[in-house]
Amino acid sequence: MSQVSHDVGRDTRKTFGRGLLWFVGLWVLGVAGTALLVLPFHLLVAAAMHH
């Protein structure tokens, strides 16, 4: 009986870790995508300020 509850705890921990990994991965992907999206506008503003 205790072995079954121990396995359930391990599965919950593994599921939480996998969910956390997905969250961090998608967050990093979102930050990188936003940076790439904003970069051309940043360069345009920097070029306009220089001239």
C-alpha beads as a LAMMPS data file, in Angstrom:
LAMMPS data file: protein, C-alpha beads

51 atoms
50 bonds

1 atom types
1 bond types

-500.0 500.0 xlo xhi
-500.0 500.0 ylo yhi
-500.0 500.0 zlo zhi

Masses

1 110.0

Atoms # bond

1 1 1 0.000 0.000 0.000
2 1 1 2.759 2.475 0.865
3 1 1 4.596 1.552 -2.356
4 1 1 1.572 2.641 -4.395
5 1 1 1.337 6.027 -2.659
6 1 1 5.112 6.484 -3.048
7 1 1 4.845 5.862 -6.810
8 1 1 1.995 8.363 -7.090
9 1 1 4.150 11.008 -5.371
10 1 1 6.988 10.303 -7.765
11 1 1 4.678 10.620 -10.774
12 1 1 3.310 13.915 -9.443
13 1 1 6.830 15.246 -8.955
14 1 1 7.832 14.154 -12.461
15 1 1 4.713 15.776 -13.934
16 1 1 5.396 19.005 -12.016
17 1 1 9.017 19.032 -13.191
18 1 1 7.987 18.470 -16.784
19 1 1 5.385 21.237 -16.533
20 1 1 7.967 23.580 -15.043
21 1 1 10.394 22.716 -17.842
22 1 1 7.725 23.493 -20.451
23 1 1 6.906 26.781 -18.713
24 1 1 10.543 27.901 -18.624
25 1 1 11.118 26.791 -22.234
26 1 1 8.081 28.634 -23.533
27 1 1 8.987 31.715 -21.490
28 1 1 12.497 31.780 -22.975
29 1 1 11.039 31.272 -26.444
30 1 1 8.623 34.158 -25.878
31 1 1 11.370 36.486 -24.674
32 1 1 13.603 35.581 -27.639
33 1 1 10.720 36.001 -30.089
34 1 1 9.843 39.393 -28.645
35 1 1 13.468 40.516 -28.851
36 1 1 13.678 39.465 -32.504
37 1 1 10.393 41.215 -33.248
38 1 1 11.503 44.481 -31.607
39 1 1 15.060 44.488 -32.989
40 1 1 14.268 46.050 -36.418
41 1 1 12.319 48.877 -34.752
42 1 1 15.155 49.448 -32.296
43 1 1 17.639 49.682 -35.177
44 1 1 15.376 52.092 -37.073
45 1 1 15.064 54.376 -34.060
46 1 1 18.805 54.211 -33.421
47 1 1 19.504 55.096 -37.086
48 1 1 17.006 57.969 -36.986
49 1 1 18.575 59.378 -33.813
50 1 1 22.056 59.171 -35.320
51 1 1 21.238 61.270 -38.398

Bonds

1 1 1 2
2 1 2 3
3 1 3 4
4 1 4 5
5 1 5 6
6 1 6 7
7 1 7 8
8 1 8 9
9 1 9 10
10 1 10 11
11 1 11 12
12 1 12 13
13 1 13 14
14 1 14 15
15 1 15 16
16 1 16 17
17 1 17 18
18 1 18 19
19 1 19 20
20 1 20 21
21 1 21 22
22 1 22 23
23 1 23 24
24 1 24 25
25 1 25 26
26 1 26 27
27 1 27 28
28 1 28 29
29 1 29 30
30 1 30 31
31 1 31 32
32 1 32 33
33 1 33 34
34 1 34 35
35 1 35 36
36 1 36 37
37 1 37 38
38 1 38 39
39 1 39 40
40 1 40 41
41 1 41 42
42 1 42 43
43 1 43 44
44 1 44 45
45 1 45 46
46 1 46 47
47 1 47 48
48 1 48 49
49 1 49 50
50 1 50 51
